[in-house]
Amino acid sequence: MRRAGFAPKVVVVDDLPREWRRWGVPDTLSSCHIGLIEGYVTVGHIPPADIQRLLREQPSALGLTVPGMPFGSPGMERPDGRREAYETLLLLPNGRTRVFSRHS
């Protein structure tokens, strides 16, 4: 995120699931990281370009999520270069989603 021009502030929390609920993120759409940026929540290993697009387009949504920890997503690179296809989801109210971007 820093290389993409963001200045993240790291805060360690004791109860990550409580934070997911606080921001309207269902457990099934969760991951190991949660962030807040300009009123949006971000969950998981989201490519910086997706966050930049979110901020540019400003959709009516809670934020973005990449559930789980797919190989090849930012921070989940593998030494052998192996990647798996994954989707960044736009998190809508009531736990609904729609595909925001696809990565292969």
C-alpha positions as CSV (number, residue, x, y, z in Angstrom):
1,M,0.0,0.0,0.0
2,R,2.9,2.4,0.7
3,R,4.4,1.7,-2.7
4,A,1.0,2.8,-4.2
5,G,1.1,6.1,-2.3
6,F,-1.1,5.2,0.6
7,A,0.1,5.9,4.2
8,P,-1.5,3.1,6.3
9,K,-1.6,3.4,10.0
10,V,-1.4,-0.1,11.6
11,V,-3.6,-0.7,14.6
12,V,-3.7,-4.1,16.3
13,V,-7.1,-5.1,17.5
14,D,-8.0,-7.9,19.9
15,D,-11.2,-9.0,18.3
16,L,-11.2,-8.9,14.5
17,P,-14.6,-10.5,14.1
18,R,-16.1,-7.7,16.2
19,E,-14.6,-5.2,13.8
20,W,-16.1,-7.0,10.8
21,R,-19.5,-6.8,12.4
22,R,-19.0,-3.2,13.4
23,W,-18.5,-2.3,9.7
24,G,-21.2,-4.7,8.3
25,V,-18.9,-7.4,6.9
26,P,-20.4,-10.9,7.1
27,D,-18.0,-13.6,8.4
28,T,-18.3,-15.3,5.0
29,L,-16.7,-12.2,3.3
30,S,-14.0,-11.7,5.9
31,S,-10.2,-12.0,5.9
32,C,-7.2,-11.3,8.0
33,H,-7.1,-7.5,7.5
34,I,-9.5,-4.7,7.8
35,G,-9.0,-1.1,6.9
36,L,-10.9,2.2,6.7
37,I,-10.4,4.8,4.0
38,E,-12.5,7.8,3.2
39,G,-15.6,6.2,4.8
40,Y,-15.1,2.8,3.1
41,V,-14.1,-0.4,4.7
42,T,-11.5,-2.7,3.0
43,V,-11.2,-6.3,4.0
44,G,-8.4,-8.7,2.9
45,H,-5.6,-8.5,0.4
46,I,-7.0,-5.9,-2.0
47,P,-4.9,-4.6,-4.9
48,P,-4.1,-0.9,-4.5
49,A,-5.5,-0.2,-7.9
50,D,-8.9,-1.5,-6.8
51,I,-8.8,0.9,-3.8
52,Q,-7.8,3.8,-6.0
53,R,-10.7,3.0,-8.3
54,L,-13.1,2.8,-5.4
55,L,-12.1,6.3,-4.2
56,R,-12.3,7.6,-7.8
57,E,-15.7,6.2,-8.5
58,Q,-17.2,6.6,-5.0
59,P,-20.0,4.0,-5.4
60,S,-22.7,3.7,-2.9
61,A,-21.3,0.8,-0.9
62,L,-19.7,-0.2,2.3
63,G,-16.4,-1.0,0.7
64,L,-14.3,-3.8,-0.8
65,T,-13.5,-7.3,0.2
66,V,-11.3,-10.1,-1.0
67,P,-12.5,-13.0,1.2
68,G,-9.8,-15.5,2.3
69,M,-6.2,-15.1,1.3
70,P,-5.8,-16.1,-2.4
71,F,-2.3,-16.9,-3.6
72,G,-1.0,-14.0,-5.7
73,S,-3.1,-11.3,-4.1
74,P,-1.0,-8.4,-2.6
75,G,1.0,-9.8,0.4
76,M,0.2,-13.4,-0.6
77,E,2.8,-13.8,-3.4
78,R,4.4,-17.2,-3.6
79,P,8.1,-17.8,-4.3
80,D,7.2,-20.1,-7.2
81,G,5.0,-17.3,-8.8
82,R,1.9,-19.5,-8.6
83,R,-1.3,-17.5,-8.5
84,E,-5.0,-18.3,-8.2
85,A,-7.8,-16.3,-9.8
86,Y,-9.8,-14.3,-7.4
87,E,-12.3,-11.5,-7.3
88,T,-12.5,-8.2,-5.4
89,L,-16.1,-7.8,-4.3
90,L,-17.9,-4.5,-3.8
91,L,-19.6,-4.9,-0.4
92,L,-23.1,-3.6,-0.4
93,P,-25.6,-3.2,2.5
94,N,-27.1,-6.3,4.0
95,G,-24.1,-8.5,3.1
96,R,-24.8,-8.4,-0.7
97,T,-21.9,-8.1,-3.1
98,R,-21.1,-7.6,-6.7
99,V,-17.9,-8.3,-8.5
100,F,-15.7,-5.1,-8.6
101,S,-12.7,-6.6,-10.4
102,R,-11.3,-10.0,-11.4
103,H,-7.6,-11.0,-11.0
104,S,-5.9,-13.9,-12.6
